[in-house]
Structures are given as structure tokens and as C-alpha cells.
């Protein structure tokens, strides 16, 4: 009698191919697709995932080595199949996705657990929702949406709820538990033991799995609905390679398993419309009340030399600080100043070592290119007085302190120490995350000192990312009834993003962004990937891919790949072996990059 042969993918970073192994008779009943086993590989014993059982091996029977042992329960067959799609879609090793889909610790493999069953009454929704397999729901940012989410959870089978904000995820989990639902929280920031327990419990089904992007791979056997919150939030995208996006993977999983697919967001993306159809918006009065008041400060007629502190900013700060309120000022420039001009001769301050422009630092003038530090003196005329054309957040802290002299003004960026108590904080967009909610001292003002650098940035997602900054500000300030204000200083007051937030209407920004992406054939209307790494590795990868896709570059350590569709781009990347290029140095391929 011929021995059964299974196909196993080893969990070895340098090996991205499956091998055939014989199954000993005493293990045959314990091994299925997804089971984690231990196998021999090049003289070592490594763990791996079973991708297929009872396969036809091309190797002679005497060359097929046996599986040594069963290690742990692994992801179910539908999730294993999904990882094959993910590896193709984001040009990465399949093992990376299988690892994310598996419990971090060992789970005893005693076969598929007996599924749980539960039937809950349908909860009425706070707005009219169509009966469709895919829905894109627009809900305002500063209005609670727990009741809306509860009405979208499936009454019988399992629901995956992807919430990029951990605080909201915890609040939604508590809300659903209070309604009697079995909730499983699955988040990457929890301990390995907690994640393993959540993974094991979710295998029984009849639950609501709440978490970040990793929750999309939960091993539920009875998936009926997938709900993605705020798909424009970059927390749903993996930063490490392969840089996959939970929204796209959730959509594919829902399609394969016949589950309903919902996206709930205040700012619908072009990709969301392509996946879920035209947006279904809450009534206008709900949307209007769920956005704070937005004030646009038109700076087109400001006199030269006024800098970033407009005439409207001072009074707005004083109003916000009355009765113990707080204010947040946002400027995405770190440090003191990024462009300095000599007040005597007008020459820009430059590095004496590499001739690049230098920025103002605590210890003098700092070159970002070669990291050398110089005394504060003009190379051209010797003057020590400079004028800042592009002040950073530290310089602005000093200027803002002059506007509100009796208040605590602090600066913050992504790399700063823990945020100290403040009346006014000025910082990069990190300030929107780190200014914790405090009912006793609410944030009554969020001021964007130069939103134009985001709106007009040379990134194809600039408008979408700018709108999301305004969404974060709206959530921090609260609804219109709270009296808070989002103040935007700009020289493009008619921009569609600003019309969207002022009118609480997602239409203008969505229509303009869709037309722009379609005309330029950017995702989702075309394939785009970024290749970065060591210059030699990037050049070699581009040489291998040229002719299959359009290659723009390389330019130093980066290049762009274009194709008429994402599918064509992924097919080309899957067809080319980049191992020779990777042998020359670090190489990262990012499909659908967020910051290009």
C-alpha cells in the first residue's frame, strides 16, 4: 500500500517553496491542511505548514522523507488558501502570511473543535442600510457608531470587526459583550498567551472577533460578515514587507467565503467604492452634527513675512483656552527650521562638507544629508543672523508661547518623549494621536498651521491622507454641539477636501480623487509598486522586471513599477525570481505603496 504524501511549506525565511513528505501511519489522522508539523530540511528539523494532503509527488518514493511530528493546530483550509492569494497580491513569501494566521504559541491539535451555535435578534440600525452583500457606509467622525456596528454584526455566524484604533476596538468589544455577544479580542499588541487563547477560542465560531489587521485571519469556521472601520487609516496596512492591507485581504476573504462585506468610514476611499459600491450616507443632520465647526483661514492676501501665525490664530487660541480648554497645533515639520536664509546677504545656510541646505538644531546647524553639525554662521558673509522660511515645531513652540504667554506650550513629534501636561501642544500629526482625551480639559481647538504642504504634496494619495488628518482632528475636538473648532490655514480654500469637511459631504473629495486616479492610472485603476533597498539590488531587480512592467528608474535606492492593472503587476512579480537581486543587498517590494 502506497504511503500518503503531504505538501509542506517550511517556516524558513530563505526558502519560499513547498516540499513533499511522507506521512507516517500513526500521524495520518492528526494531519490536515493547515496543521503545523516538524519536518527534515537540509539536515535540520524545522516546522512548517501542511498545504495539501494526499498529493501526487514527482519525487521517487525512496527520496520522500517522513514528517517527524505534529507541532500544533494551524489555520483552517480556507485561510491557508487565502495566504496563497496574499503572497501573490503583495509579492511576499507565503510563510509570512501563514505565520500571521497561526497562534503564536502551541495549540494542541485534537481535530476541529465542535462549533458553537448562537442566534441573536436583529438589531435595528440608526440609519437605512441596503440589503446587499457589500456596503460602504459613511458615518461622521465625531459621532458614536457603536449602535450602527452592533446592527451590522451577523445574528448567527461569526463576524470579523477590524478596528484600527485600539481604544475604539476595546469600547466596541465592551458594547457588544453588554448586548450578550461572544466577543474575542485579537490584537497584535497583546501577549503571546492572550493571542493564542483568542485564536483557539475563535475556532469554535459563533463569535465577534474584534481587532486590528491580524483579526482578518482569525480561524472562525462560520464567517458570515466582515466589517472594516476607517479603511483610510494606515494602521490597517502592515509596515514591514510584505506590506499588505487588511481591507483588501478582508474583501477577498469575504468574497471567497460568501460573507457580507461592509466598510464604515467618515471619508470613503476610491478603493472602498470599487470594492463595496457607491457610498450610503447617514442623513444630513446626523452628518452635520457629527462634524465640528471648521474655520478656513484664507492666507492668499496675507502680507509677506507673517509666517505661520495668522491674525486669526491668536484669538482662536485664547477662546480655546478659556475655562481650562486645550489646543493642538499641527505642522508636519520636525525640529526648529528646515530652510534658513541669511538676513544680511540672503544666501541659504549650507553645509560646508556636502553643500546641502542645513536645518536649525539644538546644537547649531545640522545637515540631514551627512549629519554634520556647524556653528550658526553664514558661509558667504559670516553673519550669525538667519531668517526661518520653513520653521519646524520646536521653533514654532517658542513663537506660540509669545501668543499665549501665561500658558504651558509644548512641542511633540513622533520621536518625542512622553507628552507632558499642556495647554497648547504644537507638533507633527503625532500630536493628534498623543493628545489624550480628558473630559476635564477638552481639546477645543485643532489648528492646522500649513495644511497646504499636505494637500499639495507630490504624493498620489495626498488628498486622501489630508482628509484623514482632518478626520482625526474632528474626533479629537468632538461634535458640533461641543463648541470645538478645527481651524485650517490655507492658500487653497476651495480645495475639494476642505469643501468636504465644511459641508460634511464626502462627495467633492471622492469625485475629484476618483477622476484624478483614473486619469493617471493609479491604484485601483492601475498597478503600482515601489522597489527600495540597496542601489545594486534595486538596479538588478529593475533589469529583471523590465519588459514585463513599466519601470521608472532606478534613481539611487528606489524605483517605481507600473502596469495597466494590479493583477498584471502581481503576475509579473510572481513570474520573476528576484533571488539574484536580493543577493546583492536589501530589497523591498511594496505593492500599492501608501507614501509615493
C-alpha positions, 0 to 999 in steps of 0.5 A: 500500500502506497504511503500518503504524501503531504505538501509542506511549506517550511517556516524558513525565511530563505526558502519560499517553496513547498516540499513533499513528505511522507506521512507516517501511519500513526500521524495520518489522522492528526494531519490536515491542511493547515496543521503545523508539523516538524519536518527534515530540511537540509539536515535540520528539523524545522516546522512548517505548514501542511498545504495539501494532503494526499498529493501526487509527488514527482519525487521517487518514493525512496527520496520522500522523507517522513514528517517527524511530528505534529507541532500544533493546530494551524489555520483552517483550509480556507485561510491557508488558501487565502495566504496563497492569494496574499503572497501573490497580491503583495509579492511576499513569501507565503510563510509570512502570511501563514505565520500571521494566521497561526497562534503564536504559541502551541495549540494542541491539535485534537481535530476541529473543535465542535462549533458553537451555535448562537442566534441573536435578534436583529438589531435595528440600525440608526440609519437605512442600510441596503440589503446587499452583500457589500456596503460602504457606509459613511458615518461622521467622525465625531459621532458614536457608531457603536449602535450602527456596528452592533446592527451590522454584526451577523445574528448567527455566524461569526463576524470579523470587526477590524478596528484600527484604533485600539481604544475604539476596538476595546469600547466596541468589544465592551458594547457588544459583550453588554448586548450578550455577544461572544466577543474575542479580542485579537490584537497584535499588541497583546501577549503571546498567551492572550493571542493564542487563547483568542485564536483557539477560542475563535475556532469554535465560531459563533463569535465577534472577533474584534481587532486590528489587521491580524483579526482578518485571519482569525480561524472562525469556521462560520464567517458570515460578515466582515466589517472594516472601520476607517479603511483610510487609516494606515494602521490597517496596512502592515509596515514591514514587507510584505506590506499588505492591507487588511481591507483588501485581504478582508474583501477577498476573504469575504468574497471567497467565503460568501460573507457580507462585506461592509466598510464604515468610514467618515471619508470613503476611499476610491478603493472602498467604492470599487470594492463595496459600491457607491457610498450610503450616507447617514442623513444630513443632520446626523452628518452635520452634527457629527462634524465640528465647526471648521474655520478656513483661514484664507492666507492668499492676501496675507502680507509677506513675512507673517509666517505661520501665525495668522491674525486669526490664530491668536484669538482662536487660541485664547477662546480655546483656552478659556475655562481650562480648554486645550489646543493642538497645533499641527505642522508636519515639520520636525525640529526648529527650521528646515530652510534658513536664509541669511538676513544680511546677504540672503544666501541659504545656510549650507553645509560646508562638507556636502553643500546641502541646505542645513536645518536649525538644531539644538546644537547649531546647524545640522545637515540631514544629508551627512549629519554634520553639525556647524556653528550658526554662521553664514558661509558667504558673509559670516553673519550669525543672523538667519531668517526661518522660511520653513520653521519646524515645531520646536521653533514654532513652540517658542513663537506660540508661547509669545501668543499665549504667554501665561500658558504651558506650550509644548512641542511633540513629534513622533520621536518625542518623549512622553507628552507632558501636561499642556495647554497648547501642544504644537507638533507633527500629526503625532500630536493628534494621536498623543493628545489624550482625551480628558473630559476635564480639559477638552481639546477645543481647538485643532489648528492646522498651521500649513495644511497646504504642504499636505494637500499639495504634496507630490504624493498620489494619495495626498488628498486622501491622507489630508482628509484623514488628518482632518478626520482625526482632528474632528474626533479629537475636538468632538461634535458640533454641539461641543463648541470645538473648532478645527481651524485650517490655514490655507492658500487653497480654500476651495480645495475639494477636501476642505469643501468636504469637511465644511459641508460634511459631504464626502462627495467633492473629495471622492469625485475629484480623487476618483477622476484624478486616479483614473486619469493617471492610472493609479491604484485601483485603476492601475498597478503600482509598486515601489522597489527600495533597498540597496542601489545594486539590488534595486538596479538588478531587480529593475533589469529583471522586471523590465519588459514585463512592467513599466519601470521608472528608474532606478534613481539611487535606492528606489524605483517605481513599477507600473502596469495597466492593472494590479493583477498584471503587476502581481503576475509579473512579480510572481513570474520573476525570481528576484533571488539574484537581486536580493543577493546583492543587498536589501530589497523591498517590494511594496505593492500599492505603496501608501507614501509615493 
